[in-house]
Amino acid sequence: MFNCFQVNASEVCNQSNKDLSKANNKKIKNNTNMNEMIEAFFRNLSVSSKRNCRLRFLLLLRDEDYKKCFWSRKDMICYRKSQFPGQLIIERFSEVDTLPYNIEGPTLPRTLYIMLPKEKLFIPSDNFTIRYIDSKLQELKNIFVTLQAKSIKVRKVYSTEDSKRIGAEGGTSFSDGIHSVFEVDDLQLSRTSIINEMTFGEPLHNISLEYVSNNSNSGYTYYYLGKEFEWQNIIQRRLKDNMLSDKYTYRNTEQKLFTSKLINTLKLLDLNIEYDWKKLMNLEIHYEIEYYPFRPLKKLDLDVDDIFLQYKTDNE
């Protein structure tokens, strides 16, 4: 009787090991399928192959700006070309109709334009920072939509510093007539918060991870995604962990393109150069995203705990 019990115990142990091995193999298979679907999602996206791109600046000068006495206005600008963080292009305003560039709005002479790298569009420098950020965040929103967002709540926070000069005059009774003027900066920090929410209709059919992975190519080209690793992590969390909600904060870390000295010098040359970087240097945009649930994947196997529970039930 003891031997019979020993044999039965041995068979139970062998069967249990087989079930465990089978479960582990199929779990590996599940993980492999998951990784393949995530890879398919990224593979199907249309991501720009341009990893680095020099900024381009455009100036349209009047014909008189080319005339020389000792130095022409064009010469004095060219002398400072190296201070531009990219390629400076100088053209004649009189030839604007024949130039091979896309320029937004009515073109103006002696105005500095900067090209948006994704759109290949020259825009006035006073709108470049906000338009560049909008271009990036439009791409981010498209990622949320591709991942089947249900709603996107956006809160924009602007922090600006208002500097006021406070002056006070003081005199002394000394015979040398010393007169002093004291001025200090009164810095006041103001914060502006703007909240809006976007909602998206429920899909007409139940969505699955396979569907999203195989249909991520909507003809939209992602220019910034290749360098935005936090955005890639958002995609990973949604696909791998099947997250139904997520949060993300965008902080403006764009570098200042021009020094104050260069801006003042160009203004002395009667150029229209304004730059909006300072207005947006403390910009934060907070996202709260809710997603539609994925249709459950086909359950290929029972997990380890289920195997033990089933085995125990069968042998009671």
C-alpha positions as CSV (number, residue, x, y, z in Angstrom):
1,M,0.0,0.0,0.0
2,F,2.9,2.3,0.8
3,N,4.4,1.6,-2.6
4,C,1.1,2.4,-4.3
5,F,0.9,5.7,-2.6
6,Q,4.5,6.5,-3.5
7,V,3.8,5.7,-7.2
8,N,0.7,7.8,-7.2
9,A,2.6,10.7,-5.6
10,S,5.3,10.4,-8.2
11,E,2.8,10.5,-11.0
12,V,1.1,13.6,-9.5
13,C,4.5,15.3,-9.3
14,N,5.4,14.5,-12.9
15,Q,2.0,15.6,-14.1
16,S,2.3,18.9,-12.1
17,N,5.8,19.5,-13.6
18,K,4.5,18.9,-17.1
19,D,1.6,21.4,-16.5
20,L,4.0,24.0,-15.1
21,S,6.3,23.6,-18.1
22,K,3.4,23.9,-20.5
23,A,2.1,27.0,-18.7
24,N,5.6,28.6,-18.8
25,N,6.1,27.8,-22.4
26,K,2.7,29.3,-23.3
27,K,3.3,32.4,-21.1
28,I,6.5,32.9,-23.0
29,K,4.5,32.6,-26.2
30,N,2.0,35.1,-25.0
31,N,4.8,37.6,-24.1
32,T,6.4,37.0,-27.5
33,N,3.1,37.7,-29.2
34,M,2.7,40.9,-27.2
35,N,6.2,42.1,-28.1
36,E,5.6,41.3,-31.7
37,M,2.4,43.4,-31.7
38,I,4.2,46.3,-30.1
39,E,6.9,46.0,-32.7
40,A,4.3,45.9,-35.4
41,F,2.7,49.1,-34.0
42,F,6.0,51.0,-34.2
43,R,6.9,49.4,-37.6
44,N,3.6,50.5,-39.1
45,L,4.0,54.1,-38.0
46,S,5.3,56.5,-40.6
47,V,8.3,58.0,-38.7
48,S,10.5,60.6,-40.4
49,S,14.0,59.3,-41.1
50,K,15.5,62.7,-40.5
51,R,17.2,62.5,-37.1
52,N,18.8,66.0,-37.1
53,C,17.8,69.1,-39.0
54,R,19.5,72.5,-39.1
55,L,17.2,75.5,-38.5
56,R,16.8,77.8,-41.4
57,F,16.4,81.6,-41.2
58,L,15.2,83.8,-44.0
59,L,15.6,87.6,-44.6
60,L,14.1,89.4,-47.5
61,L,16.0,92.7,-48.1
62,R,15.2,95.6,-50.3
63,D,17.3,96.4,-53.3
64,E,18.7,99.4,-51.6
65,D,20.1,97.1,-48.9
66,Y,22.6,95.8,-51.4
67,K,24.0,99.2,-52.3
68,K,27.4,99.9,-50.9
69,C,29.0,103.0,-49.6
70,F,31.7,101.3,-47.5
71,W,29.4,98.5,-46.3
72,S,25.9,97.6,-47.4
73,R,23.2,96.5,-45.0
74,K,23.5,93.0,-46.5
75,D,27.3,93.0,-45.7
76,M,26.7,94.0,-42.1
77,I,24.1,91.2,-41.7
78,C,26.4,88.6,-43.4
79,Y,29.2,89.5,-41.0
80,R,27.0,88.2,-38.2
81,K,25.8,85.0,-40.0
82,S,27.9,82.8,-37.7
83,Q,25.8,84.0,-34.7
84,F,22.7,82.4,-36.1
85,P,22.1,78.8,-34.8
86,G,21.5,77.5,-38.3
87,Q,21.5,78.5,-42.0
88,L,20.8,82.2,-42.7
89,I,19.3,82.7,-46.2
90,I,19.2,86.2,-47.6
91,E,17.1,87.0,-50.7
92,R,15.9,90.1,-52.5
93,F,12.4,91.1,-51.6
94,S,11.7,92.1,-55.2
95,E,12.2,88.5,-56.3
96,V,9.9,87.0,-53.6
97,D,7.4,85.7,-56.2
98,T,10.1,83.4,-57.7
99,L,11.7,82.1,-54.5
100,P,11.4,78.3,-53.9
101,Y,10.2,78.7,-50.3
102,N,6.8,78.5,-48.6
103,I,6.4,81.7,-46.6
104,E,3.3,82.2,-44.4
105,G,1.2,85.3,-44.8
106,P,2.0,88.5,-46.7
107,T,5.7,88.7,-47.0
108,L,7.4,91.7,-45.6
109,P,10.9,93.1,-46.2
110,R,13.6,93.2,-43.5
111,T,11.5,90.7,-41.4
112,L,13.2,87.6,-40.0
113,Y,11.5,84.3,-40.8
114,I,12.2,80.9,-39.3
115,M,11.3,77.6,-40.9
116,L,9.2,75.1,-39.0
117,P,11.2,71.9,-39.6
118,K,8.3,69.5,-40.0
119,E,6.0,71.7,-42.1
120,K,8.9,73.3,-44.2
121,L,7.2,76.6,-43.7
122,F,8.8,79.9,-43.0
123,I,6.9,82.0,-40.3
124,P,7.8,85.3,-38.6
125,S,10.2,84.9,-35.7
126,D,7.8,86.4,-33.2
127,N,5.5,83.3,-33.5
128,F,8.1,80.6,-34.0
129,T,8.3,79.2,-30.4
130,I,4.6,78.8,-30.0
131,R,4.1,77.4,-33.5
132,Y,7.0,74.9,-33.0
133,I,5.5,73.7,-29.7
134,D,2.1,73.4,-31.3
135,S,3.6,71.3,-34.1
136,K,5.1,68.9,-31.6
137,L,1.9,68.6,-29.4
138,Q,-0.3,68.1,-32.5
139,E,1.8,65.0,-33.1
140,L,1.4,63.9,-29.5
141,K,-2.4,64.3,-29.7
142,N,-2.3,62.1,-32.8
143,I,-0.5,59.4,-30.8
144,F,-3.3,59.5,-28.2
145,V,-5.9,59.2,-30.9
146,T,-4.1,56.3,-32.5
147,L,-4.0,54.6,-29.1
148,Q,-7.8,54.9,-29.0
149,A,-8.2,57.8,-26.6
150,K,-11.6,58.3,-25.1
151,S,-10.9,61.8,-23.8
152,I,-7.9,64.1,-23.4
153,K,-8.0,66.7,-20.7
154,V,-5.4,69.5,-21.2
155,R,-4.3,72.1,-18.7
156,K,-1.9,74.8,-19.9
157,V,0.0,76.8,-17.4
158,Y,1.9,79.9,-18.3
159,S,4.2,81.6,-15.9
160,T,5.5,85.1,-16.8
161,E,7.6,87.6,-15.0
162,D,6.6,91.2,-15.1
163,S,9.5,93.5,-14.3
164,K,8.7,97.1,-13.1
165,R,11.3,99.7,-12.5
166,I,10.9,101.5,-9.2
167,G,13.1,104.6,-8.8
168,A,13.9,107.0,-6.0
169,E,16.0,110.1,-6.0
170,G,18.1,111.2,-3.1
171,G,20.4,114.2,-2.5
172,T,23.0,115.2,0.1
173,S,23.8,118.5,1.6
174,F,27.5,118.2,0.9
175,S,29.0,121.1,-1.1
176,D,30.1,118.8,-3.9
177,G,26.4,118.4,-4.8
178,I,26.4,114.6,-5.0
179,H,23.0,113.5,-6.4
180,S,22.0,109.8,-6.5
181,V,19.3,107.8,-8.2
182,F,18.3,104.4,-6.9
183,E,16.4,101.9,-9.1
184,V,15.3,98.4,-8.4
185,D,13.4,95.7,-10.3
186,D,10.1,94.6,-8.8
187,L,9.6,91.1,-10.3
188,Q,6.0,89.9,-10.2
189,L,5.3,86.3,-11.2
190,S,1.9,85.7,-12.7
191,R,0.5,82.3,-13.7
192,T,-2.3,81.7,-16.2
193,S,-4.0,78.4,-16.4
194,I,-6.2,77.3,-19.4
195,I,-8.2,74.1,-19.3
196,N,-9.9,72.3,-22.1
197,E,-11.0,68.8,-22.9
198,M,-11.4,66.8,-26.1
199,T,-13.6,63.7,-26.3
200,F,-13.7,61.1,-29.0
201,G,-16.6,58.9,-30.1
202,E,-16.7,55.2,-29.3
203,P,-15.3,53.0,-32.1
204,L,-17.9,51.3,-34.2
205,H,-16.3,48.0,-33.6
206,N,-14.6,46.4,-30.6
207,I,-10.9,47.3,-30.7
208,S,-8.2,44.9,-30.0
209,L,-4.5,45.2,-29.5
210,E,-4.0,43.3,-32.8
211,Y,-6.2,45.8,-34.6
212,V,-4.4,48.9,-33.2
213,S,-1.0,47.4,-34.0
214,N,-1.9,46.5,-37.5
215,N,-3.7,49.8,-38.3
216,S,-1.3,52.4,-36.7
217,N,-0.3,53.7,-40.1
218,S,-2.9,56.3,-40.9
219,G,-0.8,58.2,-43.4
220,Y,0.3,60.6,-40.7
221,T,4.1,61.3,-40.6
222,Y,5.7,61.4,-37.1
223,Y,8.6,63.9,-37.2
224,Y,9.4,64.2,-33.5
225,L,8.5,60.8,-32.1
226,G,11.9,59.3,-32.9
227,K,13.6,61.6,-30.3
228,E,10.8,61.9,-27.7
229,F,11.4,58.9,-25.5
230,E,8.7,59.8,-23.1
231,W,6.2,59.6,-25.9
232,Q,7.5,56.1,-26.8
233,N,7.0,55.1,-23.1
234,I,3.4,56.3,-23.3
235,I,2.9,53.9,-26.3
236,Q,4.6,51.0,-24.4
237,R,2.4,51.5,-21.3
238,R,-0.8,51.6,-23.3
239,L,0.0,48.5,-25.4
240,K,1.9,46.4,-23.0
241,D,0.0,47.2,-19.8
242,N,-3.4,47.8,-21.4
243,M,-3.7,51.1,-19.4
244,L,-7.1,52.7,-19.4
245,S,-5.8,56.1,-18.2
246,D,-2.5,57.9,-18.2
247,K,-0.9,61.2,-17.3
248,Y,1.9,63.2,-19.0
249,T,3.4,66.7,-18.5
250,Y,5.1,68.6,-21.3
251,R,7.5,71.2,-20.1
252,N,9.0,73.6,-22.5
253,T,12.7,72.9,-22.7
254,E,13.3,74.5,-26.1
255,Q,16.6,76.5,-26.1
256,K,16.8,80.2,-26.7
257,L,17.9,80.8,-30.3
258,F,19.1,84.3,-30.1
259,T,21.1,86.3,-27.7
260,S,19.8,89.7,-26.6
261,K,22.9,91.3,-28.0
262,L,22.2,89.8,-31.5
263,I,18.6,90.9,-31.4
264,N,19.5,94.5,-30.5
265,T,22.2,94.6,-33.1
266,L,19.8,93.5,-35.9
267,K,17.2,96.0,-34.7
268,L,19.8,98.7,-35.1
269,L,20.1,97.6,-38.7
270,D,16.4,98.3,-39.1
271,L,15.3,94.7,-39.2
272,N,12.0,93.5,-37.8
273,I,13.1,90.7,-35.4
274,E,10.9,89.8,-32.5
275,Y,11.2,86.5,-30.6
276,D,8.6,84.9,-28.4
277,W,10.8,82.5,-26.4
278,K,10.7,84.4,-23.1
279,K,6.9,84.4,-23.1
280,L,6.9,80.5,-23.2
281,M,10.0,79.7,-21.2
282,N,8.0,78.4,-18.2
283,L,5.2,76.8,-20.2
284,E,3.8,73.5,-18.8
285,I,1.0,71.4,-20.3
286,H,-0.6,68.7,-18.3
287,Y,-2.4,65.8,-20.0
288,E,-4.9,63.4,-18.5
289,I,-5.8,60.7,-21.0
290,E,-8.6,58.1,-20.8
291,Y,-8.6,55.2,-23.3
292,Y,-11.3,52.9,-24.6
293,P,-10.6,49.3,-23.4
294,F,-9.1,46.8,-25.7
295,R,-11.1,43.7,-26.5
296,P,-9.6,40.9,-24.4
297,L,-6.9,38.9,-26.1
298,K,-7.9,35.3,-26.8
299,K,-6.8,33.4,-23.7
300,L,-4.3,30.8,-24.9
301,D,-3.7,29.1,-21.7
302,L,-4.3,28.9,-18.0
303,D,-1.8,30.4,-15.7
304,V,0.2,28.5,-13.1
305,D,-2.3,29.1,-10.2
306,D,-5.2,27.9,-12.4
307,I,-3.3,24.7,-13.2
308,F,-2.8,23.9,-9.5
309,L,-6.4,24.7,-8.7
310,Q,-7.8,22.5,-11.5
311,Y,-5.5,19.7,-10.6
312,K,-6.5,19.8,-7.0
313,T,-10.2,19.8,-7.9
314,D,-9.8,16.8,-10.3
315,N,-8.1,14.7,-7.6
316,E,-10.3,15.5,-4.6
